[in-house]
Amino acid sequence: MNTLQNKMWNKNFNLVIIGQIISLFGSAMLRFALSLYVMDLTGREDIFAGLFAISNIPILLSPLGGAIADRFNRRNLMVIFDFSSSFVVLVFILLLSQNSHSILLIGVVMVLLSVISAMYTPTVTASIPQLVGESSLAGANGIVQAVQALSYVVAPVCAGILYGMMSVQALIAVSGAAFFLSAVMEIFIKIPFTKRQSEGSMLKTIGRDMKEGFVFVSKQPFILKSMLIAALINFILTPLFVVGGPIILRMTMKSTDSVYGVGMGIIQFANILGALLIGVLASKIIMKKVYIWILAIAVILIPLALSVTPMMLEFGFYPSFILFLISAVPIAIIMTILSIYVITKVQKKTPNENLGKVMAIVMAVAQCVAPVGQVIYGFLFRAFHAQVYIPLLFVSVVMFAVALLSQRILRNEIA
């Protein structure tokens, strides 16, 4: 690796990050605009929720995207995927201009864009280790994660403002332009690529590559342990904020719209802060000591539960709200730090020719468990709607168990 690549902020990494900012911003704006558009057309939030759930199914294609990322030039793939997204958006705008406003059309567009995203994400993740030095890898992953989290905060705000100022077609066109601009910028990225020999048809080659990825993961105890830890954290904690946060703030604490937005925004910024801190903290974290961080989450969940007890709620809204945020912010920070740290360790232990496949498998497993957790939390919070602190205390106990499990399975890891 040359001197330029040893520095995190080199030209190629900068272009990847700028491309990510533009592409993710366009994607987040489009998703938000479509949510408003569907609700305006139907007056029903549940229809969009169903479309959203269906559009998440293509995440299962991530291993295929990883195999493709290991077989072809990753720079070219990023360019193709962003151009493809802009083309889908262009066709969508043309159909809208012909008064084709069906929910089915919107669903098809969302699924197509999700399929492209399932291919795009492992390509970017596999490219990062080729663009920065090993010592800067954790920080680089943190920047990528921070950009993603920031797009989820800023893009909906911009889309909400623009939605009231222009037609939905114009707003969708802005998103399409963002994909196109990102693709153009990515053309100037240089990512090392060595063409690999293929036997038989490309379809059979990709199939063998996917099998090779699963076999490689199954024979790597460290990767299996890391995948288990990442999946447990995503299964238990991510849905807590996605489902539990809105329920606690809106239904239990009965916050106003503006205060609710502030609360959820602060938690999102905590994720960004965690992503930025990983560059400083990565060298201080040891894999076999990860359980201490998980133990800290288990402990912090106790005051989080306390914030929604009847006794605390009797003191009024703001004491409960402040205690909730004081507890939720460090949990969100630690979650993000651990997630990026585990991903970075797996990247360092995976050969470049398997990097896309392995990262796609790890991320697919970790992300696929989150919807299951969301369903479970939905049932728990509904069953204990008058005693929301009970599910939170239960989660604290579960995280104590996860900490003990992590201590046991990672005790022999020396780094």
Secondary structure as GFF3:
##gff-version 3
##sequence-region A 1 415
A	DSSP	alpha_helix	3	6	.	.	.	ID=ss1
A	DSSP	alpha_helix	11	42	.	.	.	ID=ss2
A	DSSP	alpha_helix	45	55	.	.	.	ID=ss3
A	DSSP	three_ten_helix	57	61	.	.	.	ID=ss4
A	DSSP	alpha_helix	62	71	.	.	.	ID=ss5
A	DSSP	alpha_helix	74	97	.	.	.	ID=ss6
A	DSSP	alpha_helix	103	131	.	.	.	ID=ss7
A	DSSP	three_ten_helix	134	136	.	.	.	ID=ss8
A	DSSP	alpha_helix	137	163	.	.	.	ID=ss9
A	DSSP	alpha_helix	168	186	.	.	.	ID=ss10
A	DSSP	alpha_helix	202	218	.	.	.	ID=ss11
A	DSSP	alpha_helix	221	236	.	.	.	ID=ss12
A	DSSP	alpha_helix	238	239	.	.	.	ID=ss13
A	DSSP	pi_helix	240	244	.	.	.	ID=ss14
A	DSSP	alpha_helix	245	246	.	.	.	ID=ss15
A	DSSP	pi_helix	247	252	.	.	.	ID=ss16
A	DSSP	alpha_helix	257	281	.	.	.	ID=ss17
A	DSSP	three_ten_helix	282	284	.	.	.	ID=ss18
A	DSSP	three_ten_helix	287	289	.	.	.	ID=ss19
A	DSSP	alpha_helix	290	306	.	.	.	ID=ss20
A	DSSP	alpha_helix	310	313	.	.	.	ID=ss21
A	DSSP	alpha_helix	317	348	.	.	.	ID=ss22
A	DSSP	alpha_helix	352	383	.	.	.	ID=ss23
A	DSSP	alpha_helix	389	409	.	.	.	ID=ss24
###
